Amino acid sequence: MLTFLQISINQLLDKVSATFCHGAKIQLHIQFKPYLCNVKITLHTETHEKVEVSVKHTEDWSLVVYNDDHNTFDHVIEKLISICEHTVLQAEQCAMIIHFKGKCTVKSGTYENLEPMCTSLLASDITAEIEP
C-alpha cells in the first residue's frame, strides 16, 4: 500500500509543480491511518500566492479467511452467516473456496466496517485478516 500511496503522492506533486512556477516551495502534511490518508499540500509561489489542495485517499479493503486443519465446514459456514451476514449459499461457496484454494475474500469494504468482523472471526478461532 505504501508504494501505491507514494506513487499517488508523487504524481500529485508532479501535477501541482507543473501547474505553478518552478522553484515554488511546497509543504506537504500527511495524516495516515490504516484505512484513510489525508494529504494537504500548501504551495507558496514566487508571487507569494498561497494555494491549498486537499486530497483524501480511501481504499477498499478485503476480509480474507484462511484454511486450517481444525475448523469444520459447518463452523465456518455458521460464522460467515452470523458475522459477515452471508446467505447460506454464499457461506457454503466461500467455505469450499477456503478449503480448496487455501483462502477466500469473504467481504470487501472500508477498514472500519471490516475490522469488527475480522475480530469476531478471530475470536471464533477462524484465521482471518484484512488486506488492502
C-alpha positions as CSV (number, residue, x, y, z in Angstrom):
1,M,0.0,0.0,0.0
2,L,2.8,2.5,0.8
3,T,4.2,2.0,-2.7
4,F,0.8,2.8,-4.2
5,L,0.4,5.8,-1.9
6,Q,3.9,7.1,-2.6
7,I,3.3,6.9,-6.3
8,S,-0.1,8.7,-6.0
9,I,1.5,11.5,-3.9
10,N,4.4,11.8,-6.3
11,Q,2.1,12.0,-9.3
12,L,0.0,14.7,-7.5
13,L,3.1,16.7,-6.6
14,D,4.3,16.5,-10.2
15,K,0.9,17.9,-11.5
16,V,0.9,20.6,-8.9
17,S,4.5,21.6,-9.7
18,A,3.8,21.6,-13.4
19,T,0.8,23.9,-12.9
20,F,2.7,26.5,-11.0
21,C,6.1,28.2,-11.2
22,H,9.2,26.1,-11.0
23,G,11.1,26.7,-7.8
24,A,7.9,27.1,-5.8
25,K,8.1,26.0,-2.2
26,I,5.8,23.0,-1.4
27,Q,4.8,22.0,2.1
28,L,3.3,18.5,2.5
29,H,1.3,17.5,5.5
30,I,0.2,13.8,5.7
31,Q,-2.1,12.2,8.2
32,F,-2.1,8.4,7.8
33,K,-4.4,5.8,9.3
34,P,-4.6,2.2,8.1
35,Y,-7.8,3.0,6.2
36,L,-7.5,6.6,5.2
37,C,-4.9,9.0,4.1
38,N,-5.4,12.8,4.1
39,V,-2.9,14.8,2.1
40,K,-2.8,18.6,2.4
41,I,-0.5,20.5,0.1
42,T,0.4,24.1,0.7
43,L,2.1,25.8,-2.2
44,H,3.8,29.1,-2.0
45,T,4.6,30.5,-5.4
46,E,7.2,33.2,-6.3
47,T,4.4,35.8,-6.2
48,H,3.7,34.7,-2.5
49,E,0.4,33.3,-3.6
50,K,-0.8,30.6,-1.3
51,V,-2.7,27.7,-2.8
52,E,-4.0,24.7,-0.8
53,V,-5.1,21.4,-2.3
54,S,-6.6,18.6,-0.2
55,V,-6.8,15.0,-1.3
56,K,-8.5,12.1,0.5
57,H,-7.3,8.7,-0.4
58,T,-9.6,5.8,0.7
59,E,-9.2,2.3,-0.4
60,D,-11.3,-0.7,-0.5
61,W,-10.1,-3.5,1.8
62,S,-10.7,-7.2,1.7
63,L,-11.5,-9.5,4.6
64,V,-9.7,-12.8,3.8
65,V,-10.4,-16.1,5.6
66,Y,-7.7,-18.8,5.5
67,N,-8.0,-22.6,5.6
68,D,-6.9,-24.5,8.7
69,D,-6.9,-28.1,9.9
70,H,-9.3,-27.8,12.8
71,N,-12.4,-25.9,11.8
72,T,-15.3,-27.8,10.3
73,F,-17.2,-26.7,7.3
74,D,-20.3,-26.2,9.5
75,H,-18.5,-23.9,11.9
76,V,-17.0,-21.7,9.1
77,I,-20.4,-21.5,7.3
78,E,-22.2,-20.7,10.6
79,K,-19.7,-17.9,11.4
80,L,-19.8,-16.4,7.9
81,I,-23.6,-16.2,8.1
82,S,-23.7,-14.7,11.6
83,I,-20.7,-12.4,11.5
84,C,-20.4,-11.5,7.8
85,E,-24.1,-11.6,7.0
86,H,-23.7,-14.1,4.2
87,T,-26.6,-16.1,2.8
88,V,-26.3,-19.9,3.3
89,L,-25.3,-20.2,-0.4
90,Q,-22.6,-17.5,-0.1
91,A,-21.2,-19.0,3.1
92,E,-21.1,-22.5,1.6
93,Q,-19.4,-21.3,-1.6
94,C,-16.8,-19.3,0.5
95,A,-16.2,-22.4,2.7
96,M,-15.5,-24.5,-0.4
97,I,-13.1,-21.9,-1.9
98,I,-11.3,-21.6,1.5
99,H,-10.9,-25.4,1.6
100,F,-9.7,-25.9,-1.9
101,K,-7.8,-22.7,-2.6
102,G,-6.5,-22.1,0.9
103,K,-8.1,-18.7,1.3
104,C,-11.1,-16.6,0.2
105,T,-12.1,-12.9,0.2
106,V,-15.4,-13.2,2.1
107,K,-16.1,-9.4,2.3
108,S,-14.9,-6.1,0.8
109,G,-15.4,-2.6,2.2
110,T,-13.9,0.0,4.3
111,Y,-11.4,-0.9,7.0
112,E,-13.7,0.5,9.7
113,N,-16.5,-1.9,8.6
114,L,-14.4,-5.0,8.2
115,E,-12.4,-4.6,11.5
116,P,-15.2,-5.8,13.8
117,M,-16.0,-8.7,11.5
118,C,-12.3,-9.8,11.5
119,T,-12.1,-9.5,15.3
120,S,-15.2,-11.7,15.7
121,L,-13.9,-14.3,13.2
122,L,-10.6,-14.4,15.1
123,A,-12.5,-14.8,18.4
124,S,-14.3,-17.7,16.8
125,D,-10.9,-19.4,16.1
126,I,-11.1,-18.7,12.4
127,T,-7.9,-17.4,10.8
128,A,-8.7,-14.1,9.0
129,E,-7.1,-10.8,8.2
130,I,-7.8,-7.5,6.4
131,E,-5.8,-6.8,3.3
132,P,-5.7,-3.7,1.1
